[in-house]
Amino acid sequence: MAEHDYDGITYRKEKGAPLIFKLLFGGLLLWALCFMGYYLFSGWSSQKEFAEKQKLESANSAAFEQKEQAAASARQGDAKKGDPAAYLASGKKLFSERCVACHGADAKGGIGPDLTKAEYKFGRNEASILESISNGRPGGMPGFGKELGHEQLEGVVTYLLSLK
């Protein structure tokens, strides 16, 4: 072994790495081989797993959409058969619970517009009133389509159309 002295520091060249480093490196290599062997040759694939999960989710969402469409068509079918007096009563009740704060108890307006007028800004017919209540309008009218069912919405529309 050659020893050299550089600025008072003795340099001694070793022939190999210490035994502990050799053992740790060997263990790391052994673990890496086992890990790669398991994941490469066991048939595991994140791609395959992802594709299966995506296929399952699309099947579930398609089934959910079919159920929602069937329920919506059933609600619409029931709405056409309903009693107008019952719709009027339920609409008046819902109006007093949810709409009075903005439109006033007599529907003459407040924060929101007067609903006893002959014409509304977005139209005074069943379709446009239903659109306004369901999806809301710019300028402050919130949408209630997710909170109220189709029959409840039809009741409020019936009540509003009865106002003069």
MODELLER restraints for C-alpha pairs under 7 A, 6 or more apart:
rsr = mdl.restraints
at = mdl.atoms
rsr.add(forms.Gaussian(group=physical.xy_distance, feature=features.Distance(at['CA:1:A'], at['CA:13:A']), mean=6.82, stdev=0.5))
rsr.add(forms.Gaussian(group=physical.xy_distance, feature=features.Distance(at['CA:2:A'], at['CA:12:A']), mean=6.47, stdev=0.5))
rsr.add(forms.Gaussian(group=physical.xy_distance, feature=features.Distance(at['CA:2:A'], at['CA:13:A']), mean=6.81, stdev=0.5))
rsr.add(forms.Gaussian(group=physical.xy_distance, feature=features.Distance(at['CA:3:A'], at['CA:10:A']), mean=6.76, stdev=0.5))
rsr.add(forms.Gaussian(group=physical.xy_distance, feature=features.Distance(at['CA:3:A'], at['CA:11:A']), mean=5.70, stdev=0.5))
rsr.add(forms.Gaussian(group=physical.xy_distance, feature=features.Distance(at['CA:3:A'], at['CA:12:A']), mean=4.84, stdev=0.5))
rsr.add(forms.Gaussian(group=physical.xy_distance, feature=features.Distance(at['CA:4:A'], at['CA:10:A']), mean=5.73, stdev=0.5))
rsr.add(forms.Gaussian(group=physical.xy_distance, feature=features.Distance(at['CA:4:A'], at['CA:11:A']), mean=5.14, stdev=0.5))
rsr.add(forms.Gaussian(group=physical.xy_distance, feature=features.Distance(at['CA:4:A'], at['CA:12:A']), mean=6.67, stdev=0.5))
rsr.add(forms.Gaussian(group=physical.xy_distance, feature=features.Distance(at['CA:5:A'], at['CA:11:A']), mean=6.08, stdev=0.5))
rsr.add(forms.Gaussian(group=physical.xy_distance, feature=features.Distance(at['CA:75:A'], at['CA:150:A']), mean=6.39, stdev=0.5))
rsr.add(forms.Gaussian(group=physical.xy_distance, feature=features.Distance(at['CA:79:A'], at['CA:151:A']), mean=5.84, stdev=0.5))
rsr.add(forms.Gaussian(group=physical.xy_distance, feature=features.Distance(at['CA:87:A'], at['CA:154:A']), mean=6.88, stdev=0.5))
rsr.add(forms.Gaussian(group=physical.xy_distance, feature=features.Distance(at['CA:87:A'], at['CA:155:A']), mean=4.17, stdev=0.5))
rsr.add(forms.Gaussian(group=physical.xy_distance, feature=features.Distance(at['CA:87:A'], at['CA:158:A']), mean=6.48, stdev=0.5))
rsr.add(forms.Gaussian(group=physical.xy_distance, feature=features.Distance(at['CA:88:A'], at['CA:155:A']), mean=5.59, stdev=0.5))
rsr.add(forms.Gaussian(group=physical.xy_distance, feature=features.Distance(at['CA:88:A'], at['CA:158:A']), mean=5.67, stdev=0.5))
rsr.add(forms.Gaussian(group=physical.xy_distance, feature=features.Distance(at['CA:88:A'], at['CA:159:A']), mean=5.01, stdev=0.5))
rsr.add(forms.Gaussian(group=physical.xy_distance, feature=features.Distance(at['CA:90:A'], at['CA:152:A']), mean=6.98, stdev=0.5))
rsr.add(forms.Gaussian(group=physical.xy_distance, feature=features.Distance(at['CA:90:A'], at['CA:155:A']), mean=5.67, stdev=0.5))
rsr.add(forms.Gaussian(group=physical.xy_distance, feature=features.Distance(at['CA:91:A'], at['CA:152:A']), mean=6.68, stdev=0.5))
rsr.add(forms.Gaussian(group=physical.xy_distance, feature=features.Distance(at['CA:91:A'], at['CA:155:A']), mean=3.96, stdev=0.5))
rsr.add(forms.Gaussian(group=physical.xy_distance, feature=features.Distance(at['CA:91:A'], at['CA:156:A']), mean=3.81, stdev=0.5))
rsr.add(forms.Gaussian(group=physical.xy_distance, feature=features.Distance(at['CA:91:A'], at['CA:158:A']), mean=6.70, stdev=0.5))
rsr.add(forms.Gaussian(group=physical.xy_distance, feature=features.Distance(at['CA:91:A'], at['CA:159:A']), mean=5.23, stdev=0.5))
rsr.add(forms.Gaussian(group=physical.xy_distance, feature=features.Distance(at['CA:92:A'], at['CA:156:A']), mean=6.63, stdev=0.5))
rsr.add(forms.Gaussian(group=physical.xy_distance, feature=features.Distance(at['CA:92:A'], at['CA:159:A']), mean=5.82, stdev=0.5))
rsr.add(forms.Gaussian(group=physical.xy_distance, feature=features.Distance(at['CA:94:A'], at['CA:156:A']), mean=6.70, stdev=0.5))
rsr.add(forms.Gaussian(group=physical.xy_distance, feature=features.Distance(at['CA:95:A'], at['CA:156:A']), mean=6.47, stdev=0.5))
rsr.add(forms.Gaussian(group=physical.xy_distance, feature=features.Distance(at['CA:96:A'], at['CA:105:A']), mean=6.86, stdev=0.5))
rsr.add(forms.Gaussian(group=physical.xy_distance, feature=features.Distance(at['CA:102:A'], at['CA:109:A']), mean=6.95, stdev=0.5))
rsr.add(forms.Gaussian(group=physical.xy_distance, feature=features.Distance(at['CA:102:A'], at['CA:110:A']), mean=5.61, stdev=0.5))
rsr.add(forms.Gaussian(group=physical.xy_distance, feature=features.Distance(at['CA:102:A'], at['CA:111:A']), mean=4.78, stdev=0.5))
rsr.add(forms.Gaussian(group=physical.xy_distance, feature=features.Distance(at['CA:102:A'], at['CA:112:A']), mean=4.90, stdev=0.5))
rsr.add(forms.Gaussian(group=physical.xy_distance, feature=features.Distance(at['CA:103:A'], at['CA:109:A']), mean=4.29, stdev=0.5))
rsr.add(forms.Gaussian(group=physical.xy_distance, feature=features.Distance(at['CA:103:A'], at['CA:110:A']), mean=5.22, stdev=0.5))
rsr.add(forms.Gaussian(group=physical.xy_distance, feature=features.Distance(at['CA:103:A'], at['CA:111:A']), mean=6.38, stdev=0.5))
rsr.add(forms.Gaussian(group=physical.xy_distance, feature=features.Distance(at['CA:103:A'], at['CA:112:A']), mean=4.93, stdev=0.5))
rsr.add(forms.Gaussian(group=physical.xy_distance, feature=features.Distance(at['CA:103:A'], at['CA:113:A']), mean=6.27, stdev=0.5))
rsr.add(forms.Gaussian(group=physical.xy_distance, feature=features.Distance(at['CA:103:A'], at['CA:114:A']), mean=6.61, stdev=0.5))
rsr.add(forms.Gaussian(group=physical.xy_distance, feature=features.Distance(at['CA:104:A'], at['CA:110:A']), mean=5.75, stdev=0.5))
rsr.add(forms.Gaussian(group=physical.xy_distance, feature=features.Distance(at['CA:107:A'], at['CA:114:A']), mean=5.95, stdev=0.5))
rsr.add(forms.Gaussian(group=physical.xy_distance, feature=features.Distance(at['CA:107:A'], at['CA:115:A']), mean=5.38, stdev=0.5))
rsr.add(forms.Gaussian(group=physical.xy_distance, feature=features.Distance(at['CA:107:A'], at['CA:116:A']), mean=6.38, stdev=0.5))
rsr.add(forms.Gaussian(group=physical.xy_distance, feature=features.Distance(at['CA:108:A'], at['CA:114:A']), mean=4.30, stdev=0.5))
rsr.add(forms.Gaussian(group=physical.xy_distance, feature=features.Distance(at['CA:108:A'], at['CA:115:A']), mean=5.98, stdev=0.5))
rsr.add(forms.Gaussian(group=physical.xy_distance, feature=features.Distance(at['CA:108:A'], at['CA:116:A']), mean=6.12, stdev=0.5))
rsr.add(forms.Gaussian(group=physical.xy_distance, feature=features.Distance(at['CA:109:A'], at['CA:115:A']), mean=6.74, stdev=0.5))
rsr.add(forms.Gaussian(group=physical.xy_distance, feature=features.Distance(at['CA:116:A'], at['CA:163:A']), mean=5.45, stdev=0.5))
rsr.add(forms.Gaussian(group=physical.xy_distance, feature=features.Distance(at['CA:116:A'], at['CA:164:A']), mean=4.94, stdev=0.5))
rsr.add(forms.Gaussian(group=physical.xy_distance, feature=features.Distance(at['CA:117:A'], at['CA:164:A']), mean=6.76, stdev=0.5))
rsr.add(forms.Gaussian(group=physical.xy_distance, feature=features.Distance(at['CA:122:A'], at['CA:128:A']), mean=6.46, stdev=0.5))
rsr.add(forms.Gaussian(group=physical.xy_distance, feature=features.Distance(at['CA:126:A'], at['CA:157:A']), mean=6.44, stdev=0.5))
rsr.add(forms.Gaussian(group=physical.xy_distance, feature=features.Distance(at['CA:129:A'], at['CA:157:A']), mean=6.33, stdev=0.5))
rsr.add(forms.Gaussian(group=physical.xy_distance, feature=features.Distance(at['CA:130:A'], at['CA:153:A']), mean=6.81, stdev=0.5))
rsr.add(forms.Gaussian(group=physical.xy_distance, feature=features.Distance(at['CA:130:A'], at['CA:157:A']), mean=6.29, stdev=0.5))
rsr.add(forms.Gaussian(group=physical.xy_distance, feature=features.Distance(at['CA:133:A'], at['CA:143:A']), mean=5.62, stdev=0.5))
rsr.add(forms.Gaussian(group=physical.xy_distance, feature=features.Distance(at['CA:133:A'], at['CA:144:A']), mean=5.83, stdev=0.5))
rsr.add(forms.Gaussian(group=physical.xy_distance, feature=features.Distance(at['CA:133:A'], at['CA:145:A']), mean=6.88, stdev=0.5))
rsr.add(forms.Gaussian(group=physical.xy_distance, feature=features.Distance(at['CA:134:A'], at['CA:143:A']), mean=4.96, stdev=0.5))
rsr.add(forms.Gaussian(group=physical.xy_distance, feature=features.Distance(at['CA:134:A'], at['CA:144:A']), mean=4.93, stdev=0.5))
rsr.add(forms.Gaussian(group=physical.xy_distance, feature=features.Distance(at['CA:134:A'], at['CA:145:A']), mean=3.86, stdev=0.5))
rsr.add(forms.Gaussian(group=physical.xy_distance, feature=features.Distance(at['CA:135:A'], at['CA:143:A']), mean=4.17, stdev=0.5))
rsr.add(forms.Gaussian(group=physical.xy_distance, feature=features.Distance(at['CA:135:A'], at['CA:144:A']), mean=6.60, stdev=0.5))
rsr.add(forms.Gaussian(group=physical.xy_distance, feature=features.Distance(at['CA:135:A'], at['CA:145:A']), mean=6.10, stdev=0.5))
rsr.add(forms.Gaussian(group=physical.xy_distance, feature=features.Distance(at['CA:136:A'], at['CA:142:A']), mean=4.47, stdev=0.5))
rsr.add(forms.Gaussian(group=physical.xy_distance, feature=features.Distance(at['CA:136:A'], at['CA:143:A']), mean=3.78, stdev=0.5))
